[in-house]
Amino acid sequence: MFGSPKIKIEKDLLERARKVAGLAGYSSVDEFITHLIERELSKLEGAQGDDEIKERLKGLGYIS
């Protein structure tokens, strides 16, 4: 992905993602992480409003 934005990820987490991506048959760790982000976003985008999104994020442990 030439010229695409970059994100920072902890080294240990990246290594875990590489390992799982390979085992799951993804062609790259980028493809795997993109799939994970798209899946989580689609869950949140299906929410009816901000309050429901906040509740889902709380349930996932992202906010308290």
N, CA, C, O and CB atoms as a CASP TS submission, in Angstrom:
PFRMAT TS
TARGET T0000
AUTHOR 0000-0000-0000
METHOD Language model
MODEL 1
PARENT N/A
ATOM      1  N   MET     1       0.830  -1.178   0.000  1.00  0.00           N
ATOM      2  CA  MET     1       0.000   0.000   0.000  1.00  0.00           C
ATOM      3  C   MET     1       0.870   1.234   0.000  1.00  0.00           C
ATOM      4  O   MET     1       1.157   1.802   1.054  1.00  0.00           O
ATOM      5  CB  MET     1      -0.942   0.002   1.194  1.00  0.00           C
ATOM      6  N   PHE     2       1.277   1.637  -1.140  1.00  0.00           N
ATOM      7  CA  PHE     2       2.169   2.766  -1.299  1.00  0.00           C
ATOM      8  C   PHE     2       1.513   4.062  -0.849  1.00  0.00           C
ATOM      9  O   PHE     2       0.428   4.408  -1.317  1.00  0.00           O
ATOM     10  CB  PHE     2       2.614   2.881  -2.738  1.00  0.00           C
ATOM     11  N   GLY     3       2.162   4.772   0.051  1.00  0.00           N
ATOM     12  CA  GLY     3       1.678   6.067   0.491  1.00  0.00           C
ATOM     13  C   GLY     3       0.494   6.018   1.438  1.00  0.00           C
ATOM     14  O   GLY     3      -0.134   7.044   1.698  1.00  0.00           O
ATOM     15  N   SER     4       0.182   4.844   1.956  1.00  0.00           N
ATOM     16  CA  SER     4      -0.976   4.730   2.845  1.00  0.00           C
ATOM     17  C   SER     4      -0.586   5.139   4.263  1.00  0.00           C
ATOM     18  O   SER     4       0.591   5.100   4.624  1.00  0.00           O
ATOM     19  CB  SER     4      -1.539   3.285   2.834  1.00  0.00           C
ATOM     20  N   PRO     5      -1.581   5.532   5.068  1.00  0.00           N
ATOM     21  CA  PRO     5      -1.297   5.890   6.465  1.00  0.00           C
ATOM     22  C   PRO     5      -0.751   4.698   7.238  1.00  0.00           C
ATOM     23  O   PRO     5      -1.038   3.545   6.915  1.00  0.00           O
ATOM     24  CB  PRO     5      -2.563   6.422   7.152  1.00  0.00           C
ATOM     25  N   LYS     6       0.018   4.988   8.235  1.00  0.00           N
ATOM     26  CA  LYS     6       0.609   3.949   9.087  1.00  0.00           C
ATOM     27  C   LYS     6       0.048   4.079  10.494  1.00  0.00           C
ATOM     28  O   LYS     6      -0.345   5.166  10.919  1.00  0.00           O
ATOM     29  CB  LYS     6       2.166   4.051   9.104  1.00  0.00           C
ATOM     30  N   ILE     7       0.013   2.975  11.204  1.00  0.00           N
ATOM     31  CA  ILE     7      -0.360   2.990  12.610  1.00  0.00           C
ATOM     32  C   ILE     7       0.756   2.336  13.407  1.00  0.00           C
ATOM     33  O   ILE     7       1.521   1.526  12.883  1.00  0.00           O
ATOM     34  CB  ILE     7      -1.719   2.265  12.846  1.00  0.00           C
ATOM     35  N   LYS     8       0.837   2.699  14.683  1.00  0.00           N
ATOM     36  CA  LYS     8       1.828   2.087  15.567  1.00  0.00           C
ATOM     37  C   LYS     8       1.146   0.969  16.323  1.00  0.00           C
ATOM     38  O   LYS     8      -0.003   1.084  16.747  1.00  0.00           O
ATOM     39  CB  LYS     8       2.453   3.132  16.548  1.00  0.00           C
ATOM     40  N   ILE     9       1.887  -0.119  16.481  1.00  0.00           N
ATOM     41  CA  ILE     9       1.373  -1.273  17.211  1.00  0.00           C
ATOM     42  C   ILE     9       2.536  -1.857  18.008  1.00  0.00           C
ATOM     43  O   ILE     9       3.674  -1.888  17.538  1.00  0.00           O
ATOM     44  CB  ILE     9       0.740  -2.346  16.237  1.00  0.00           C
ATOM     45  N   GLU    10       2.238  -2.315  19.209  1.00  0.00           N
ATOM     46  CA  GLU    10       3.292  -2.882  20.046  1.00  0.00           C
ATOM     47  C   GLU    10       3.923  -4.082  19.353  1.00  0.00           C
ATOM     48  O   GLU    10       3.248  -4.858  18.677  1.00  0.00           O
ATOM     49  CB  GLU    10       2.735  -3.289  21.426  1.00  0.00           C
ATOM     50  N   LYS    11       5.214  -4.215  19.535  1.00  0.00           N
ATOM     51  CA  LYS    11       5.984  -5.259  18.873  1.00  0.00           C
ATOM     52  C   LYS    11       5.438  -6.661  19.168  1.00  0.00           C
ATOM     53  O   LYS    11       5.302  -7.480  18.259  1.00  0.00           O
ATOM     54  CB  LYS    11       7.437  -5.174  19.298  1.00  0.00           C
ATOM     55  N   ASP    12       5.128  -6.931  20.430  1.00  0.00           N
ATOM     56  CA  ASP    12       4.621  -8.250  20.811  1.00  0.00           C
ATOM     57  C   ASP    12       3.271  -8.540  20.153  1.00  0.00           C
ATOM     58  O   ASP    12       3.016  -9.656  19.701  1.00  0.00           O
ATOM     59  CB  ASP    12       4.493  -8.349  22.336  1.00  0.00           C
ATOM     60  N   LEU    13       2.418  -7.525  20.106  1.00  0.00           N
ATOM     61  CA  LEU    13       1.111  -7.680  19.484  1.00  0.00           C
ATOM     62  C   LEU    13       1.251  -7.930  17.988  1.00  0.00           C
ATOM     63  O   LEU    13       0.524  -8.746  17.421  1.00  0.00           O
ATOM     64  CB  LEU    13       0.249  -6.442  19.737  1.00  0.00           C
ATOM     65  N   LEU    14       2.172  -7.239  17.356  1.00  0.00           N
ATOM     66  CA  LEU    14       2.413  -7.445  15.929  1.00  0.00           C
ATOM     67  C   LEU    14       2.906  -8.862  15.647  1.00  0.00           C
ATOM     68  O   LEU    14       2.488  -9.484  14.670  1.00  0.00           O
ATOM     69  CB  LEU    14       3.428  -6.425  15.411  1.00  0.00           C
ATOM     70  N   GLU    15       3.783  -9.364  16.490  1.00  0.00           N
ATOM     71  CA  GLU    15       4.283 -10.725  16.296  1.00  0.00           C
ATOM     72  C   GLU    15       3.157 -11.747  16.461  1.00  0.00           C
ATOM     73  O   GLU    15       3.079 -12.720  15.711  1.00  0.00           O
ATOM     74  CB  GLU    15       5.422 -11.024  17.288  1.00  0.00           C
ATOM     75  N   ARG    16       2.292 -11.521  17.443  1.00  0.00           N
ATOM     76  CA  ARG    16       1.138 -12.418  17.615  1.00  0.00           C
ATOM     77  C   ARG    16       0.237 -12.366  16.386  1.00  0.00           C
ATOM     78  O   ARG    16      -0.244 -13.398  15.917  1.00  0.00           O
ATOM     79  CB  ARG    16       0.332 -12.039  18.882  1.00  0.00           C
ATOM     80  N   ALA    17       0.011 -11.162  15.870  1.00  0.00           N
ATOM     81  CA  ALA    17      -0.842 -11.000  14.691  1.00  0.00           C
ATOM     82  C   ALA    17      -0.213 -11.688  13.474  1.00  0.00           C
ATOM     83  O   ALA    17      -0.920 -12.323  12.692  1.00  0.00           O
ATOM     84  CB  ALA    17      -1.079  -9.499  14.397  1.00  0.00           C
ATOM     85  N   ARG    18       1.096 -11.568  13.309  1.00  0.00           N
ATOM     86  CA  ARG    18       1.783 -12.242  12.193  1.00  0.00           C
ATOM     87  C   ARG    18       1.589 -13.751  12.268  1.00  0.00           C
ATOM     88  O   ARG    18       1.303 -14.406  11.266  1.00  0.00           O
ATOM     89  CB  ARG    18       3.289 -11.906  12.199  1.00  0.00           C
ATOM     90  N   LYS    19       1.747 -14.282  13.457  1.00  0.00           N
ATOM     91  CA  LYS    19       1.626 -15.734  13.651  1.00  0.00           C
ATOM     92  C   LYS    19       0.208 -16.205  13.312  1.00  0.00           C
ATOM     93  O   LYS    19       0.029 -17.169  12.568  1.00  0.00           O
ATOM     94  CB  LYS    19       1.984 -16.118  15.112  1.00  0.00           C
ATOM     95  N   VAL    20      -0.786 -15.522  13.860  1.00  0.00           N
ATOM     96  CA  VAL    20      -2.174 -15.912  13.636  1.00  0.00           C
ATOM     97  C   VAL    20      -2.574 -15.691  12.169  1.00  0.00           C
ATOM     98  O   VAL    20      -3.292 -16.505  11.589  1.00  0.00           O
ATOM     99  CB  VAL    20      -3.108 -15.119  14.571  1.00  0.00           C
ATOM    100  N   ALA    21      -2.109 -14.597  11.581  1.00  0.00           N
ATOM    101  CA  ALA    21      -2.436 -14.307  10.184  1.00  0.00           C
ATOM    102  C   ALA    21      -1.953 -15.446   9.280  1.00  0.00           C
ATOM    103  O   ALA    21      -2.669 -15.878   8.377  1.00  0.00           O
ATOM    104  CB  ALA    21      -1.803 -12.962   9.743  1.00  0.00           C
ATOM    105  N   GLY    22      -0.751 -15.916   9.531  1.00  0.00           N
ATOM    106  CA  GLY    22      -0.210 -17.014   8.738  1.00  0.00           C
ATOM    107  C   GLY    22      -0.996 -18.297   8.921  1.00  0.00           C
ATOM    108  O   GLY    22      -1.301 -18.995   7.954  1.00  0.00           O
ATOM    109  N   LEU    23      -1.321 -18.603  10.167  1.00  0.00           N
ATOM    110  CA  LEU    23      -2.088 -19.819  10.448  1.00  0.00           C
ATOM    111  C   LEU    23      -3.495 -19.767   9.863  1.00  0.00           C
ATOM    112  O   LEU    23      -4.050 -20.788   9.458  1.00  0.00           O
ATOM    113  CB  LEU    23      -2.169 -20.047  11.944  1.00  0.00           C
ATOM    114  N   ALA    24      -4.065 -18.558   9.824  1.00  0.00           N
ATOM    115  CA  ALA    24      -5.433 -18.396   9.319  1.00  0.00           C
ATOM    116  C   ALA    24      -5.484 -18.291   7.795  1.00  0.00           C
ATOM    117  O   ALA    24      -6.568 -18.251   7.212  1.00  0.00           O
ATOM    118  CB  ALA    24      -6.071 -17.161   9.935  1.00  0.00           C
ATOM    119  N   GLY    25      -4.333 -18.247   7.157  1.00  0.00           N
ATOM    120  CA  GLY    25      -4.295 -18.244   5.700  1.00  0.00           C
ATOM    121  C   GLY    25      -4.345 -16.873   5.046  1.00  0.00           C
ATOM    122  O   GLY    25      -4.568 -16.775   3.840  1.00  0.00           O
ATOM    123  N   TYR    26      -4.142 -15.815   5.817  1.00  0.00           N
ATOM    124  CA  TYR    26      -4.100 -14.475   5.224  1.00  0.00           C
ATOM    125  C   TYR    26      -2.787 -14.315   4.466  1.00  0.00           C
ATOM    126  O   TYR    26      -1.773 -14.911   4.828  1.00  0.00           O
ATOM    127  CB  TYR    26      -4.249 -13.366   6.318  1.00  0.00           C
ATOM    128  N   SER    27      -2.816 -13.506   3.414  1.00  0.00           N
ATOM    129  CA  SER    27      -1.612 -13.330   2.611  1.00  0.00           C
ATOM    130  C   SER    27      -0.596 -12.418   3.287  1.00  0.00           C
ATOM    131  O   SER    27       0.588 -12.447   2.952  1.00  0.00           O
ATOM    132  CB  SER    27      -1.972 -12.773   1.253  1.00  0.00           C
ATOM    133  N   SER    28      -1.058 -11.605   4.241  1.00  0.00           N
ATOM    134  CA  SER    28      -0.155 -10.716   4.976  1.00  0.00           C
ATOM    135  C   SER    28      -0.787 -10.331   6.300  1.00  0.00           C
ATOM    136  O   SER    28      -1.990 -10.493   6.505  1.00  0.00           O
ATOM    137  CB  SER    28       0.178  -9.452   4.147  1.00  0.00           C
ATOM    138  N   VAL    29       0.048  -9.818   7.195  1.00  0.00           N
ATOM    139  CA  VAL    29      -0.474  -9.336   8.467  1.00  0.00           C
ATOM    140  C   VAL    29      -1.339  -8.105   8.228  1.00  0.00           C
ATOM    141  O   VAL    29      -2.304  -7.885   8.960  1.00  0.00           O
ATOM    142  CB  VAL    29       0.677  -9.016   9.449  1.00  0.00           C
ATOM    143  N   ASP    30      -1.013  -7.295   7.216  1.00  0.00           N
ATOM    144  CA  ASP    30      -1.833  -6.128   6.880  1.00  0.00           C
ATOM    145  C   ASP    30      -3.254  -6.539   6.506  1.00  0.00           C
ATOM    146  O   ASP    30      -4.224  -5.917   6.939  1.00  0.00           O
ATOM    147  CB  ASP    30      -1.197  -5.343   5.729  1.00  0.00           C
ATOM    148  N   GLU    31      -3.365  -7.583   5.704  1.00  0.00           N
ATOM    149  CA  GLU    31      -4.683  -8.072   5.304  1.00  0.00           C
ATOM    150  C   GLU    31      -5.476  -8.548   6.523  1.00  0.00           C
ATOM    151  O   GLU    31      -6.668  -8.266   6.648  1.00  0.00           O
ATOM    152  CB  GLU    31      -4.544  -9.214   4.279  1.00  0.00           C
ATOM    153  N   PHE    32      -4.806  -9.266   7.414  1.00  0.00           N
ATOM    154  CA  PHE    32      -5.443  -9.777   8.624  1.00  0.00           C
ATOM    155  C   PHE    32      -5.937  -8.645   9.520  1.00  0.00           C
ATOM    156  O   PHE    32      -7.084  -8.663   9.966  1.00  0.00           O
ATOM    157  CB  PHE    32      -4.472 -10.664   9.396  1.00  0.00           C
ATOM    158  N   ILE    33      -5.088  -7.669   9.782  1.00  0.00           N
ATOM    159  CA  ILE    33      -5.453  -6.550  10.653  1.00  0.00           C
ATOM    160  C   ILE    33      -6.555  -5.709  10.019  1.00  0.00           C
ATOM    161  O   ILE    33      -7.460  -5.250  10.716  1.00  0.00           O
ATOM    162  CB  ILE    33      -4.223  -5.676  10.949  1.00  0.00           C
ATOM    163  N   THR    34      -6.489  -5.503   8.710  1.00  0.00           N
ATOM    164  CA  THR    34      -7.549  -4.776   8.015  1.00  0.00           C
ATOM    165  C   THR    34      -8.878  -5.491   8.187  1.00  0.00           C
ATOM    166  O   THR    34      -9.898  -4.852   8.444  1.00  0.00           O
ATOM    167  CB  THR    34      -7.215  -4.621   6.522  1.00  0.00           C
ATOM    168  N   HIS    35      -8.876  -6.808   8.047  1.00  0.00           N
ATOM    169  CA  HIS    35     -10.096  -7.589   8.224  1.00  0.00           C
ATOM    170  C   HIS    35     -10.648  -7.439   9.644  1.00  0.00           C
ATOM    171  O   HIS    35     -11.855  -7.275   9.826  1.00  0.00           O
ATOM    172  CB  HIS    35      -9.828  -9.066   7.915  1.00  0.00           C
ATOM    173  N   LEU    36      -9.778  -7.494  10.642  1.00  0.00           N
ATOM    174  CA  LEU    36     -10.214  -7.342  12.028  1.00  0.00           C
ATOM    175  C   LEU    36     -10.836  -5.971  12.272  1.00  0.00           C
ATOM    176  O   LEU    36     -11.877  -5.861  12.919  1.00  0.00           O
ATOM    177  CB  LEU    36      -9.040  -7.556  12.976  1.00  0.00           C
ATOM    178  N   ILE    37     -10.200  -4.941  11.756  1.00  0.00           N
ATOM    179  CA  ILE    37     -10.719  -3.583  11.946  1.00  0.00           C
ATOM    180  C   ILE    37     -12.055  -3.427  11.244  1.00  0.00           C
ATOM    181  O   ILE    37     -12.989  -2.863  11.816  1.00  0.00           O
ATOM    182  CB  ILE    37      -9.719  -2.536  11.424  1.00  0.00           C
ATOM    183  N   GLU    38     -12.165  -3.916  10.015  1.00  0.00           N
ATOM    184  CA  GLU    38     -13.426  -3.830   9.282  1.00  0.00           C
ATOM    185  C   GLU    38     -14.545  -4.560  10.022  1.00  0.00           C
ATOM    186  O   GLU    38     -15.670  -4.064  10.084  1.00  0.00           O
ATOM    187  CB  GLU    38     -13.263  -4.408   7.874  1.00  0.00           C
ATOM    188  N   ARG    39     -14.250  -5.722  10.577  1.00  0.00           N
ATOM    189  CA  ARG    39     -15.254  -6.493  11.305  1.00  0.00           C
ATOM    190  C   ARG    39     -15.733  -5.747  12.551  1.00  0.00           C
ATOM    191  O   ARG    39     -16.933  -5.680  12.817  1.00  0.00           O
ATOM    192  CB  ARG    39     -14.690  -7.859  11.697  1.00  0.00           C
ATOM    193  N   GLU    40     -14.799  -5.193  13.305  1.00  0.00           N
ATOM    194  CA  GLU    40     -15.175  -4.462  14.519  1.00  0.00           C
ATOM    195  C   GLU    40     -15.932  -3.181  14.180  1.00  0.00           C
ATOM    196  O   GLU    40     -16.891  -2.831  14.869  1.00  0.00           O
ATOM    197  CB  GLU    40     -13.929  -4.129  15.352  1.00  0.00           C
ATOM    198  N   LEU    41     -15.514  -2.480  13.130  1.00  0.00           N
ATOM    199  CA  LEU    41     -16.222  -1.266  12.732  1.00  0.00           C
ATOM    200  C   LEU    41     -17.646  -1.573  12.290  1.00  0.00           C
ATOM    201  O   LEU    41     -18.569  -0.820  12.601  1.00  0.00           O
ATOM    202  CB  LEU    41     -15.470  -0.558  11.610  1.00  0.00           C
ATOM    203  N   SER    42     -17.829  -2.662  11.574  1.00  0.00           N
ATOM    204  CA  SER    42     -19.181  -3.002  11.114  1.00  0.00           C
ATOM    205  C   SER    42     -20.090  -3.313  12.297  1.00  0.00           C
ATOM    206  O   SER    42     -21.283  -3.010  12.253  1.00  0.00           O
ATOM    207  CB  SER    42     -19.139  -4.203  10.149  1.00  0.00           C
ATOM    208  N   LYS    43     -19.550  -3.909  13.345  1.00  0.00           N
ATOM    209  CA  LYS    43     -20.346  -4.163  14.553  1.00  0.00           C
ATOM    210  C   LYS    43     -20.803  -2.847  15.176  1.00  0.00           C
ATOM    211  O   LYS    43     -21.965  -2.694  15.552  1.00  0.00           O
ATOM    212  CB  LYS    43     -19.533  -4.987  15.580  1.00  0.00           C
ATOM    213  N   LEU    44     -19.880  -1.908  15.279  1.00  0.00           N
ATOM    214  CA  LEU    44     -20.190  -0.626  15.904  1.00  0.00           C
ATOM    215  C   LEU    44     -21.074   0.239  15.006  1.00  0.00           C
ATOM    216  O   LEU    44     -21.940   0.961  15.500  1.00  0.00           O
ATOM    217  CB  LEU    44     -18.902   0.120  16.242  1.00  0.00           C
ATOM    218  N   GLU    45     -20.866   0.173  13.718  1.00  0.00           N
ATOM    219  CA  GLU    45     -21.672   0.971  12.800  1.00  0.00           C
ATOM    220  C   GLU    45     -23.114   0.493  12.750  1.00  0.00           C
ATOM    221  O   GLU    45     -24.000   1.246  12.347  1.00  0.00           O
ATOM    222  CB  GLU    45     -21.071   0.935  11.409  1.00  0.00           C
ATOM    223  N   GLY    46     -23.357  -0.731  13.149  1.00  0.00           N
ATOM    224  CA  GLY    46     -24.713  -1.252  13.195  1.00  0.00           C
ATOM    225  C   GLY    46     -25.498  -0.739  14.391  1.00  0.00           C
ATOM    226  O   GLY    46     -26.701  -0.978  14.494  1.00  0.00           O
ATOM    227  N   ALA    47     -24.828  -0.039  15.291  1.00  0.00           N
ATOM    228  CA  ALA    47     -25.489   0.503  16.479  1.00  0.00           C
ATOM    229  C   ALA    47     -26.436   1.627  16.078  1.00  0.00           C
ATOM    230  O   ALA    47     -26.230   2.302  15.069  1.00  0.00           O
ATOM    231  CB  ALA    47     -24.447   1.014  17.503  1.00  0.00           C
ATOM    232  N   GLN    48     -27.464   1.814  16.875  1.00  0.00           N
ATOM    233  CA  GLN    48     -28.499   2.791  16.563  1.00  0.00           C
ATOM    234  C   GLN    48     -28.140   4.224  16.949  1.00  0.00           C
ATOM    235  O   GLN    48     -28.737   5.161  16.418  1.00  0.00           O
ATOM    236  CB  GLN    48     -29.762   2.404  17.247  1.00  0.00           C
ATOM    237  N   GLY    49     -27.200   4.420  17.843  1.00  0.00           N
ATOM    238  CA  GLY    49     -26.844   5.769  18.270  1.00  0.00           C
ATOM    239  C   GLY    49     -25.584   5.779  19.095  1.00  0.00           C
ATOM    240  O   GLY    49     -24.984   4.737  19.361  1.00  0.00           O
ATOM    241  N   ASP    50     -25.186   6.980  19.500  1.00  0.00           N
ATOM    242  CA  ASP    50     -23.957   7.135  20.271  1.00  0.00           C
ATOM    243  C   ASP    50     -23.993   6.354  21.583  1.00  0.00           C
ATOM    244  O   ASP    50     -22.992   5.756  21.980  1.00  0.00           O
ATOM    245  CB  ASP    50     -23.708   8.601  20.556  1.00  0.00           C
ATOM    246  N   ASP    51     -25.142   6.358  22.253  1.00  0.00           N
ATOM    247  CA  ASP    51     -25.238   5.643  23.528  1.00  0.00           C
ATOM    248  C   ASP    51     -25.027   4.144  23.348  1.00  0.00           C
ATOM    249  O   ASP    51     -24.369   3.501  24.166  1.00  0.00           O
ATOM    250  CB  ASP    51     -26.595   5.900  24.179  1.00  0.00           C
ATOM    251  N   GLU    52     -25.585   3.591  22.279  1.00  0.00           N
ATOM    252  CA  GLU    52     -25.411   2.161  22.024  1.00  0.00           C
ATOM    253  C   GLU    52     -23.960   1.852  21.675  1.00  0.00           C
ATOM    254  O   GLU    52     -23.425   0.826  22.096  1.00  0.00           O
ATOM    255  CB  GLU    52     -26.341   1.695  20.890  1.00  0.00           C
ATOM    256  N   ILE    53     -23.325   2.727  20.913  1.00  0.00           N
ATOM    257  CA  ILE    53     -21.914   2.543  20.575  1.00  0.00           C
ATOM    258  C   ILE    53     -21.078   2.559  21.848  1.00  0.00           C
ATOM    259  O   ILE    53     -20.199   1.714  22.019  1.00  0.00           O
ATOM    260  CB  ILE    53     -21.431   3.642  19.591  1.00  0.00           C
ATOM    261  N   LYS    54     -21.340   3.510  22.744  1.00  0.00           N
ATOM    262  CA  LYS    54     -20.602   3.583  24.010  1.00  0.00           C
ATOM    263  C   LYS    54     -20.793   2.310  24.824  1.00  0.00           C
ATOM    264  O   LYS    54     -19.837   1.801  25.409  1.00  0.00           O
ATOM    265  CB  LYS    54     -21.053   4.804  24.828  1.00  0.00           C
ATOM    266  N   GLU    55     -22.012   1.792  24.868  1.00  0.00           N
ATOM    267  CA  GLU    55     -22.278   0.560  25.618  1.00  0.00           C
ATOM    268  C   GLU    55     -21.534  -0.627  25.012  1.00  0.00           C
ATOM    269  O   GLU    55     -21.008  -1.471  25.737  1.00  0.00           O
ATOM    270  CB  GLU    55     -23.787   0.271  25.654  1.00  0.00           C
ATOM    271  N   ARG    56     -21.490  -0.690  23.695  1.00  0.00           N
ATOM    272  CA  ARG    56     -20.753  -1.788  23.040  1.00  0.00           C
ATOM    273  C   ARG    56     -19.261  -1.679  23.322  1.00  0.00           C
ATOM    274  O   ARG    56     -18.602  -2.686  23.582  1.00  0.00           O
ATOM    275  CB  ARG    56     -21.002  -1.780  21.513  1.00  0.00           C
ATOM    276  N   LEU    57     -18.723  -0.458  23.273  1.00  0.00           N
ATOM    277  CA  LEU    57     -17.308  -0.266  23.578  1.00  0.00           C
ATOM    278  C   LEU    57     -17.001  -0.624  25.026  1.00  0.00           C
ATOM    279  O   LEU    57     -15.951  -1.198  25.312  1.00  0.00           O
ATOM    280  CB  LEU    57     -16.894   1.176  23.298  1.00  0.00           C
ATOM    281  N   LYS    58     -17.901  -0.293  25.937  1.00  0.00           N
ATOM    282  CA  LYS    58     -17.737  -0.679  27.331  1.00  0.00           C
ATOM    283  C   LYS    58     -17.724  -2.196  27.456  1.00  0.00           C
ATOM    284  O   LYS    58     -16.895  -2.760  28.169  1.00  0.00           O
ATOM    285  CB  LYS    58     -18.853  -0.077  28.197  1.00  0.00           C
ATOM    286  N   GLY    59     -18.643  -2.850  26.762  1.00  0.00           N
ATOM    287  CA  GLY    59     -18.731  -4.305  26.800  1.00  0.00           C
ATOM    288  C   GLY    59     -17.483  -4.970  26.264  1.00  0.00           C
ATOM    289  O   GLY    59     -17.115  -6.057  26.709  1.00  0.00           O
ATOM    290  N   LEU    60     -16.826  -4.323  25.308  1.00  0.00           N
ATOM    291  CA  LEU    60     -15.585  -4.858  24.750  1.00  0.00           C
ATOM    292  C   LEU    60     -14.367  -4.501  25.595  1.00  0.00           C
ATOM    293  O   LEU    60     -13.266  -4.994  25.348  1.00  0.00           O
ATOM    294  CB  LEU    60     -15.392  -4.349  23.338  1.00  0.00           C
ATOM    295  N   GLY    61     -14.571  -3.638  26.597  1.00  0.00           N
ATOM    296  CA  GLY    61     -13.475  -3.255  27.472  1.00  0.00           C
ATOM    297  C   GLY    61     -12.629  -2.103  26.951  1.00  0.00           C
ATOM    298  O   GLY    61     -11.561  -1.827  27.497  1.00  0.00           O
ATOM    299  N   TYR    62     -13.091  -1.428  25.905  1.00  0.00           N
ATOM    300  CA  TYR    62     -12.315  -0.318  25.343  1.00  0.00           C
ATOM    301  C   TYR    62     -12.477   0.953  26.130  1.00  0.00           C
ATOM    302  O   TYR    62     -11.554   1.767  26.161  1.00  0.00           O
ATOM    303  CB  TYR    62     -12.713  -0.073  23.918  1.00  0.00           C
ATOM    304  N   ILE    63     -13.630   1.164  26.779  1.00  0.00           N
ATOM    305  CA  ILE    63     -13.843   2.326  27.627  1.00  0.00           C
ATOM    306  C   ILE    63     -14.502   1.872  28.917  1.00  0.00           C
ATOM    307  O   ILE    63     -15.070   0.783  28.993  1.00  0.00           O
ATOM    308  CB  ILE    63     -14.705   3.397  26.908  1.00  0.00           C
ATOM    309  N   SER    64     -14.418   2.729  29.934  1.00  0.00           N
ATOM    310  CA  SER    64     -15.042   2.354  31.210  1.00  0.00           C
ATOM    311  C   SER    64     -16.077   3.373  31.620  1.00  0.00           C
ATOM    312  O   SER    64     -16.708   3.226  32.667  1.00  0.00           O
ATOM    313  CB  SER    64     -13.990   2.209  32.311  1.00  0.00           C
TER
END
